[in-house]
Amino acid sequence: MLNEQLRTVVQQMPKAELHIHIEGSLEPELIFALAQRNNVKLAYGSVEELRAAYAFTDLQSFLDIYYAGASVLLQEQDFYDMTAAYLKRAEEDNVRHTEIFFDPQTHTARGVPIKTVIDGIHRACQDSPVSATLILSFLRHLSEEDAFATLEEALPYRDKYMGIGLDSSEVGNPPEKFARVFAKCRELGFHLVAHAGEEGPPAYIETALDVLKVERIDHGVRCLEDAALTQRLAREQIALTVCPLSNVKLCVFDRMEQHNLLELLDAGIVATVNSDDPAYFGGYMNANFVATFEALPLGLSHAQRLARNSFSAAFLPAEQKQKFLDEVDAYFAAL
């Protein structure tokens, strides 16, 4: 049982979020409001009916409903409203900095111009007191050619996003499928990350590092199945952006008590806590911290370490990063 002091500490400590899909922050209420605004017909009669459909058995069953929810996003203002709503929640959870994934292919496939997507999300980031940057993610169930086409379309707006990611269905879509497009993105100077080792095997983590040359692994919880890989992640201080509630909701772990976050930390890995798709998986940042600290034997020192990890793993200028780390240390020193 989580004591009140520790609960308050994890809620109030300054933190960064490094694994959030902005389309996955779209709450049912906003989906219905935007559907009404844009005259989009939904397959669900009410907010309650839609929320009741959030009973996922695996990644694919989630993705099906995730793409259906995204169908209401048509105008720049829709992307703005969605992002502003997330940033408000992040601010309430004492998130100081966030690096937001967005999936342009989800929208361009529906005829929404990429400019509309990027401008709406970026404008909301500019208007928020939370430091926020963007990571353009390729959908791995689509072809590498499609990823290249998306990159070309997005390049005129490259001042508005700083990184490239890889998400969607992991099984059967290994990282090396995107070797050439990631090489191109590296040449262009983007930060690189990829989802690996969530449903896919530890080998996907290795190819993400060796072939795609990513700087951070999104999820990565299956690394512990490979001792050499675990040691390498610790030695090279490759951060993992772990999403506890998501892992349980998508049956990567049956119960939070089985989650391996503590083992990752004990192995010397730079693990971080994040919300992934909070509207679908039952909680934003503080809900993830509280659920994890309730289920696992984590204490004050782990809280400080996770807060520090979140900033040390962020793609921030050294000076800004140090400022955030100092804020974390000052917060814990004052306890």
Stockholm file with secondary structure:
# STOCKHOLM 1.0

chainA/1-335         MLNEQLRTVVQQMPKAELHIHIEGSLEPELIFALAQRNNVKLAYGSVEELRAAYAFTDLQSFLDIYYAGASVLLQEQDFYDMTAAYLKRAEEDNVRHTEIFFDPQTHTARGVPIKTVIDGIHRACQDSPVSATLILSFLRHLSEEDAFATLEEALPYRDKYMGIGLDSSEVGNPPEKFARVFAKCRELGFHLVAHAGEEGPPAYIETALDVLKVERIDHGVRCLEDAALTQRLAREQIALTVCPLSNVKLCVFDRMEQHNLLELLDAGIVATVNSDDPAYFGGYMNANFVATFEALPLGLSHAQRLARNSFSAAFLPAEQKQKFLDEVDAYFAAL
#=GR chainA/1-335 SS CCCHHHHHHHHHSCEEEEEEEGGGGCCHHHHHHHHHHTTCCCSCSSHHHHHHTCCCSSHHHHHHHHHHHHTTCCSHHHHHHHHHHHHHHHHHTTEEEEEEEECHHHHHTTTCCHHHHHHHHHHHHHTSSSEEEEEEEEETTSCHHHHHHHHHHHGGGGGGCCEEEEESCCTTCCGGGGHHHHHHHHHTTCEEEEEESSSSCHHHHHHHHHTSCCSEEEECGGGGGCHHHHHHHHHTTCEEEECHHHHHHTTSSSSGGGCCHHHHHHTTCCEEECCBSHHHHTCCHHHHHHHHHHHSCCCHHHHHHHHHHHHHTSCCCHHHHHHHHHHHHHHHHTC
#=GC SS_cons         CCCHHHHHHHHHSCEEEEEEEGGGGCCHHHHHHHHHHTTCCCSCSSHHHHHHTCCCSSHHHHHHHHHHHHTTCCSHHHHHHHHHHHHHHHHHTTEEEEEEEECHHHHHTTTCCHHHHHHHHHHHHHTSSSEEEEEEEEETTSCHHHHHHHHHHHGGGGGGCCEEEEESCCTTCCGGGGHHHHHHHHHTTCEEEEEESSSSCHHHHHHHHHTSCCSEEEECGGGGGCHHHHHHHHHTTCEEEECHHHHHHTTSSSSGGGCCHHHHHHTTCCEEECCBSHHHHTCCHHHHHHHHHHHSCCCHHHHHHHHHHHHHTSCCCHHHHHHHHHHHHHHHHTC
//
